[in-house]
Amino acid sequence: MKYFLIGYMGSGKTSIGKLLANNLELPFYDLDAYIEKEENLPISEIFKTKGEIYFRNLEHENLKKLLSKNKSMVLALGGGTPCYAGNMERLLKSGTSVYLHYPLEVLVDRLWDAKENRPIIAHIESKTILEDFIRKHLFERNPYYMQATHTINLESETIEEAAQKIQALLQKS
């Protein structure tokens, strides 16, 4: 079985995904890490030197490559992955997707502390501007996120608790 973790940046897709994959005894992949390895460049450098359109095309091609290679896996996707190039349709046809949904305030707090590592928000100068940026992005991306097979509402759970919650949800379906 293929399980896809989707959600906004800072929602813990990679951390939760690693633990979930371990619990399910499945291989784990992180699409961004996979792209960085394939390109031999960090995502931030790809954005800076080649732009977002180039990155989105690269993301789409690498997603197709990963989906065609592996039978069972847990795959953490970038926050924008489901929103471009028909990727969400491809995911829905290929396995089970789980949207990690967090309240806006939680995402703002998480991303404010890590914004230097996020090329899309590194330039933002205040929490208020970051909140507006995230709110706008969520408004644009929610139609894609809401197509996920499952939505799991999270707020203050630990990585372990979130992974257990997802695993229980997946075992019921």
C-alpha positions as YAML, in Angstrom:
chain: A
units: angstrom
residues:
- id: 1
  name: MET
  ca: [0.00, 0.00, 0.00]
- id: 2
  name: LYS
  ca: [1.08, 3.57, -0.67]
- id: 3
  name: TYR
  ca: [0.40, 6.24, 1.92]
- id: 4
  name: PHE
  ca: [0.90, 9.93, 1.17]
- id: 5
  name: LEU
  ca: [1.18, 12.62, 3.81]
- id: 6
  name: ILE
  ca: [0.08, 16.02, 2.59]
- id: 7
  name: GLY
  ca: [-0.31, 19.36, 4.33]
- id: 8
  name: TYR
  ca: [1.13, 22.80, 4.67]
- id: 9
  name: MET
  ca: [4.83, 23.33, 5.33]
- id: 10
  name: GLY
  ca: [5.64, 22.91, 8.99]
- id: 11
  name: SER
  ca: [2.96, 20.28, 9.53]
- id: 12
  name: GLY
  ca: [5.50, 17.56, 10.34]
- id: 13
  name: LYS
  ca: [5.00, 15.40, 7.27]
- id: 14
  name: THR
  ca: [8.62, 14.20, 7.27]
- id: 15
  name: SER
  ca: [8.97, 13.58, 11.01]
- id: 16
  name: ILE
  ca: [5.59, 11.91, 11.33]
- id: 17
  name: GLY
  ca: [6.10, 10.02, 8.07]
- id: 18
  name: LYS
  ca: [9.38, 8.46, 9.19]
- id: 19
  name: LEU
  ca: [7.79, 7.20, 12.38]
- id: 20
  name: LEU
  ca: [4.63, 6.01, 10.62]
- id: 21
  name: ALA
  ca: [6.69, 4.11, 8.03]
- id: 22
  name: ASN
  ca: [8.71, 2.50, 10.79]
- id: 23
  name: ASN
  ca: [5.53, 1.49, 12.65]
- id: 24
  name: LEU
  ca: [4.02, 0.06, 9.45]
- id: 25
  name: GLU
  ca: [7.34, -1.54, 8.43]
- id: 26
  name: LEU
  ca: [7.30, 0.26, 5.08]
- id: 27
  name: PRO
  ca: [9.99, 2.25, 3.29]
- id: 28
  name: PHE
  ca: [9.84, 6.01, 3.82]
- id: 29
  name: TYR
  ca: [10.47, 8.68, 1.21]
- id: 30
  name: ASP
  ca: [10.46, 12.44, 1.45]
- id: 31
  name: LEU
  ca: [9.85, 14.01, -1.95]
- id: 32
  name: ASP
  ca: [11.93, 17.13, -1.22]
- id: 33
  name: ALA
  ca: [14.88, 15.05, 0.03]
- id: 34
  name: TYR
  ca: [14.55, 12.81, -3.03]
- id: 35
  name: ILE
  ca: [14.67, 15.86, -5.33]
- id: 36
  name: GLU
  ca: [17.69, 17.28, -3.49]
- id: 37
  name: LYS
  ca: [19.52, 13.99, -3.94]
- id: 38
  name: GLU
  ca: [18.59, 13.73, -7.63]
- id: 39
  name: GLU
  ca: [19.58, 17.35, -8.36]
- id: 40
  name: ASN
  ca: [22.52, 17.41, -5.95]
- id: 41
  name: LEU
  ca: [21.20, 20.81, -4.76]
- id: 42
  name: PRO
  ca: [19.14, 21.96, -1.78]
- id: 43
  name: ILE
  ca: [15.56, 22.99, -2.57]
- id: 44
  name: SER
  ca: [16.38, 26.56, -1.49]
- id: 45
  name: GLU
  ca: [19.13, 26.72, -4.13]
- id: 46
  name: ILE
  ca: [16.85, 25.27, -6.83]
- id: 47
  name: PHE
  ca: [14.25, 27.96, -6.02]
- id: 48
  name: LYS
  ca: [16.90, 30.69, -5.97]
- id: 49
  name: THR
  ca: [18.74, 29.78, -9.17]
- id: 50
  name: LYS
  ca: [16.06, 28.15, -11.32]
- id: 51
  name: GLY
  ca: [12.76, 29.44, -9.93]
- id: 52
  name: GLU
  ca: [9.52, 27.96, -8.69]
- id: 53
  name: ILE
  ca: [8.20, 26.84, -12.09]
- id: 54
  name: TYR
  ca: [11.34, 24.81, -12.73]
- id: 55
  name: PHE
  ca: [11.02, 23.32, -9.23]
- id: 56
  name: ARG
  ca: [7.34, 22.41, -9.71]
- id: 57
  name: ASN
  ca: [8.15, 20.60, -12.97]
- id: 58
  name: LEU
  ca: [11.00, 18.79, -11.24]
- id: 59
  name: GLU
  ca: [8.71, 17.91, -8.35]
- id: 60
  name: HIS
  ca: [6.10, 16.46, -10.73]
- id: 61
  name: GLU
  ca: [8.63, 14.34, -12.63]
- id: 62
  name: ASN
  ca: [10.21, 13.00, -9.44]
- id: 63
  name: LEU
  ca: [6.81, 12.21, -7.96]
- id: 64
  name: LYS
  ca: [5.97, 10.15, -11.06]
- id: 65
  name: LYS
  ca: [9.34, 8.40, -10.79]
- id: 66
  name: LEU
  ca: [8.81, 7.52, -7.13]
- id: 67
  name: LEU
  ca: [5.27, 6.30, -7.67]
- id: 68
  name: SER
  ca: [6.28, 4.05, -10.54]
- id: 69
  name: LYS
  ca: [9.27, 2.53, -8.69]
- id: 70
  name: ASN
  ca: [7.83, 1.39, -5.43]
- id: 71
  name: LYS
  ca: [4.99, -0.83, -4.47]
- id: 72
  name: SER
  ca: [4.48, 0.05, -0.82]
- id: 73
  name: MET
  ca: [5.70, 3.15, 0.99]
- id: 74
  name: VAL
  ca: [5.00, 6.17, 3.11]
- id: 75
  name: LEU
  ca: [5.72, 9.33, 1.14]
- id: 76
  name: ALA
  ca: [5.90, 12.84, 2.63]
- id: 77
  name: LEU
  ca: [5.12, 15.48, 0.04]
- id: 78
  name: GLY
  ca: [6.01, 19.13, -0.17]
- id: 79
  name: GLY
  ca: [3.27, 21.53, 0.90]
- id: 80
  name: GLY
  ca: [2.57, 22.62, -2.68]
- id: 81
  name: THR
  ca: [2.95, 19.25, -4.39]
- id: 82
  name: PRO
  ca: [-0.77, 18.35, -4.50]
- id: 83
  name: CYS
  ca: [-1.61, 21.72, -6.07]
- id: 84
  name: TYR
  ca: [0.34, 21.47, -9.33]
- id: 85
  name: ALA
  ca: [0.47, 19.45, -12.55]
- id: 86
  name: GLY
  ca: [-2.41, 17.12, -11.71]
- id: 87
  name: ASN
  ca: [-0.42, 15.65, -8.81]
- id: 88
  name: MET
  ca: [-3.44, 15.29, -6.51]
- id: 89
  name: GLU
  ca: [-5.30, 13.23, -9.11]
- id: 90
  name: ARG
  ca: [-2.25, 11.01, -9.49]
- id: 91
  name: LEU
  ca: [-2.01, 10.56, -5.71]
- id: 92
  name: LEU
  ca: [-5.68, 9.67, -5.38]
- id: 93
  name: LYS
  ca: [-5.30, 6.99, -8.05]
- id: 94
  name: SER
  ca: [-2.09, 5.62, -6.54]
- id: 95
  name: GLY
  ca: [-2.86, 5.13, -2.86]
- id: 96
  name: THR
  ca: [-4.23, 6.62, 0.34]
- id: 97
  name: SER
  ca: [-3.59, 10.26, 1.18]
- id: 98
  name: VAL
  ca: [-3.75, 11.82, 4.63]
- id: 99
  name: TYR
  ca: [-4.02, 15.57, 5.10]
- id: 100
  name: LEU
  ca: [-2.28, 16.70, 8.28]
- id: 101
  name: HIS
  ca: [-4.46, 19.64, 9.29]
- id: 102
  name: TYR
  ca: [-3.24, 22.09, 11.92]
- id: 103
  name: PRO
  ca: [-4.79, 25.35, 13.15]
- id: 104
  name: LEU
  ca: [-3.33, 28.48, 11.57]
- id: 105
  name: GLU
  ca: [-1.80, 29.64, 14.87]
- id: 106
  name: VAL
  ca: [0.18, 26.40, 15.24]
- id: 107
  name: LEU
  ca: [1.58, 26.69, 11.71]
- id: 108
  name: VAL
  ca: [2.54, 30.34, 12.26]
- id: 109
  name: ASP
  ca: [4.42, 29.51, 15.48]
- id: 110
  name: ARG
  ca: [6.21, 26.53, 13.94]
- id: 111
  name: LEU
  ca: [7.21, 28.34, 10.77]
- id: 112
  name: TRP
  ca: [8.25, 31.57, 12.46]
- id: 113
  name: ASP
  ca: [10.92, 29.64, 14.36]
- id: 114
  name: ALA
  ca: [12.18, 27.90, 11.20]
- id: 115
  name: LYS
  ca: [11.63, 30.47, 8.46]
- id: 116
  name: GLU
  ca: [15.32, 30.85, 7.56]
- id: 117
  name: ASN
  ca: [15.22, 27.26, 6.27]
- id: 118
  name: ARG
  ca: [12.14, 27.85, 4.13]
- id: 119
  name: PRO
  ca: [12.90, 29.74, 0.90]
- id: 120
  name: ILE
  ca: [9.28, 30.71, 0.31]
- id: 121
  name: ILE
  ca: [8.97, 32.55, 3.67]
- id: 122
  name: ALA
  ca: [12.56, 33.46, 4.58]
- id: 123
  name: HIS
  ca: [11.98, 37.10, 3.59]
- id: 124
  name: ILE
  ca: [8.92, 37.63, 5.81]
- id: 125
  name: GLU
  ca: [9.61, 40.17, 8.54]
- id: 126
  name: SER
  ca: [6.80, 39.79, 11.08]
- id: 127
  name: LYS
  ca: [4.49, 37.13, 12.49]
- id: 128
  name: THR
  ca: [1.48, 39.13, 11.30]
- id: 129
  name: ILE
  ca: [2.72, 39.11, 7.71]
- id: 130
  name: LEU
  ca: [3.56, 35.40, 8.02]
- id: 131
  name: GLU
  ca: [0.04, 34.69, 9.28]
- id: 132
  name: ASP
  ca: [-1.47, 36.54, 6.31]
- id: 133
  name: PHE
  ca: [0.85, 34.68, 3.93]
- id: 134
  name: ILE
  ca: [-0.10, 31.28, 5.37]
- id: 135
  name: ARG
  ca: [-3.82, 32.16, 5.44]
- id: 136
  name: LYS
  ca: [-3.69, 33.09, 1.73]
- id: 137
  name: HIS
  ca: [-1.77, 29.92, 0.85]
- id: 138
  name: LEU
  ca: [-4.18, 27.73, 2.81]
- id: 139
  name: PHE
  ca: [-7.12, 29.38, 1.06]
- id: 140
  name: GLU
  ca: [-5.52, 28.52, -2.32]
- id: 141
  name: ARG
  ca: [-4.39, 25.02, -1.34]
- id: 142
  name: ASN
  ca: [-7.34, 23.79, 0.72]
- id: 143
  name: PRO
  ca: [-9.35, 22.69, -2.34]
- id: 144
  name: TYR
  ca: [-6.49, 20.25, -3.06]
- id: 145
  name: TYR
  ca: [-5.79, 19.25, 0.54]
- id: 146
  name: MET
  ca: [-9.47, 18.56, 1.16]
- id: 147
  name: GLN
  ca: [-9.49, 15.94, -1.61]
- id: 148
  name: ALA
  ca: [-7.28, 13.70, 0.53]
- id: 149
  name: THR
  ca: [-8.64, 10.28, 1.40]
- id: 150
  name: HIS
  ca: [-8.47, 11.24, 5.08]
- id: 151
  name: THR
  ca: [-8.05, 14.44, 7.06]
- id: 152
  name: ILE
  ca: [-6.52, 14.24, 10.50]
- id: 153
  name: ASN
  ca: [-6.86, 17.21, 12.83]
- id: 154
  name: LEU
  ca: [-3.76, 17.81, 14.89]
- id: 155
  name: GLU
  ca: [-2.79, 20.56, 17.28]
- id: 156
  name: SER
  ca: [-0.37, 19.79, 20.08]
- id: 157
  name: GLU
  ca: [0.26, 16.08, 19.59]
- id: 158
  name: THR
  ca: [3.80, 14.76, 19.74]
- id: 159
  name: ILE
  ca: [5.22, 13.13, 16.61]
- id: 160
  name: GLU
  ca: [4.57, 9.74, 18.20]
- id: 161
  name: GLU
  ca: [0.95, 10.59, 19.05]
- id: 162
  name: ALA
  ca: [0.32, 11.93, 15.55]
- id: 163
  name: ALA
  ca: [1.82, 8.82, 13.92]
- id: 164
  name: GLN
  ca: [-0.30, 6.58, 16.17]
- id: 165
  name: LYS
  ca: [-3.44, 8.57, 15.34]
- id: 166
  name: ILE
  ca: [-2.76, 8.20, 11.61]
- id: 167
  name: GLN
  ca: [-1.94, 4.50, 11.94]
- id: 168
  name: ALA
  ca: [-5.21, 3.86, 13.79]
- id: 169
  name: LEU
  ca: [-7.11, 5.78, 11.12]
- id: 170
  name: LEU
  ca: [-5.45, 3.78, 8.33]
- id: 171
  name: GLN
  ca: [-6.13, 0.46, 10.03]
- id: 172
  name: LYS
  ca: [-9.84, 1.29, 10.26]
- id: 173
  name: SER
  ca: [-10.16, 2.04, 6.56]
...
